[in-house]
Amino acid sequence: MQPIKYDRVKEKIINIRNQQVIIDSDVAGLYGLDTKRINEAVNRNPDKFPEGYLVQLTTLNGKR
């Protein structure tokens, strides 16, 4: 697999509630995978991600 160029990653970073994030579908696109596969990998390997690295977005009133 070829390394992902910094510019491709940088253009995917967005700010949400004062945090820099990359949406799972954009991560999948960078790696050429389906979003489902990225989420499966995260769920199978939670210990590979430091505390606070993964966030789940909700609406401002707390509902999905």
MARMIMI-528824 format. One record per residue (C-alpha): residue number from 1; x negated, y, z negated. Coordinates in steps of 0.2 Angstrom, whole numbers, plus 5000, padded with zeros to 4 digits. Layout:
N
+-----+------+------+------+
! pos !   c1 !   c2 !   c3 !
+-----+------+------+------+
! NUM !    X !    Y !    Z !
...
+-----+------+------+------+
***
This chain:
64
+-----+------+------+------+
! pos !   c1 !   c2 !   c3 !
+-----+------+------+------+
!   1 ! 5000 ! 5000 ! 5000 !
!   2 ! 4993 ! 5017 ! 5005 !
!   3 ! 4992 ! 5030 ! 4991 !
!   4 ! 5006 ! 5043 ! 4990 !
!   5 ! 5000 ! 5060 ! 4995 !
!   6 ! 5001 ! 5074 ! 4981 !
!   7 ! 5011 ! 5085 ! 4993 !
!   8 ! 5024 ! 5072 ! 4995 !
!   9 ! 5026 ! 5070 ! 4977 !
!  10 ! 5026 ! 5089 ! 4973 !
!  11 ! 5040 ! 5092 ! 4985 !
!  12 ! 5051 ! 5080 ! 4975 !
!  13 ! 5049 ! 5088 ! 4958 !
!  14 ! 5064 ! 5098 ! 4953 !
!  15 ! 5068 ! 5108 ! 4937 !
!  16 ! 5083 ! 5102 ! 4927 !
!  17 ! 5086 ! 5110 ! 4910 !
!  18 ! 5068 ! 5116 ! 4909 !
!  19 ! 5061 ! 5099 ! 4912 !
!  20 ! 5051 ! 5094 ! 4928 !
!  21 ! 5059 ! 5078 ! 4935 !
!  22 ! 5059 ! 5067 ! 4950 !
!  23 ! 5076 ! 5059 ! 4953 !
!  24 ! 5076 ! 5040 ! 4955 !
!  25 ! 5081 ! 5040 ! 4973 !
!  26 ! 5066 ! 5051 ! 4977 !
!  27 ! 5054 ! 5040 ! 4968 !
!  28 ! 5062 ! 5025 ! 4978 !
!  29 ! 5059 ! 5035 ! 4994 !
!  30 ! 5041 ! 5039 ! 4990 !
!  31 ! 5038 ! 5020 ! 4988 !
!  32 ! 5049 ! 5015 ! 5002 !
!  33 ! 5061 ! 5005 ! 4991 !
!  34 ! 5079 ! 5005 ! 4987 !
!  35 ! 5084 ! 5015 ! 4972 !
!  36 ! 5091 ! 4999 ! 4964 !
!  37 ! 5074 ! 4991 ! 4964 !
!  38 ! 5066 ! 5006 ! 4956 !
!  39 ! 5079 ! 5005 ! 4942 !
!  40 ! 5077 ! 4986 ! 4940 !
!  41 ! 5058 ! 4988 ! 4938 !
!  42 ! 5061 ! 5002 ! 4925 !
!  43 ! 5073 ! 4991 ! 4915 !
!  44 ! 5062 ! 4976 ! 4916 !
!  45 ! 5046 ! 4985 ! 4910 !
!  46 ! 5052 ! 4999 ! 4898 !
!  47 ! 5035 ! 4997 ! 4888 !
!  48 ! 5026 ! 5004 ! 4903 !
!  49 ! 5033 ! 5021 ! 4901 !
!  50 ! 5029 ! 5033 ! 4887 !
!  51 ! 5042 ! 5040 ! 4876 !
!  52 ! 5051 ! 5054 ! 4884 !
!  53 ! 5045 ! 5049 ! 4902 !
!  54 ! 5062 ! 5043 ! 4907 !
!  55 ! 5078 ! 5053 ! 4905 !
!  56 ! 5096 ! 5050 ! 4909 !
!  57 ! 5106 ! 5065 ! 4915 !
!  58 ! 5123 ! 5069 ! 4908 !
!  59 ! 5134 ! 5084 ! 4911 !
!  60 ! 5132 ! 5099 ! 4899 !
!  61 ! 5148 ! 5093 ! 4890 !
!  62 ! 5140 ! 5076 ! 4886 !
!  63 ! 5151 ! 5066 ! 4899 !
!  64 ! 5144 ! 5057 ! 4914 !
+-----+------+------+------+
***
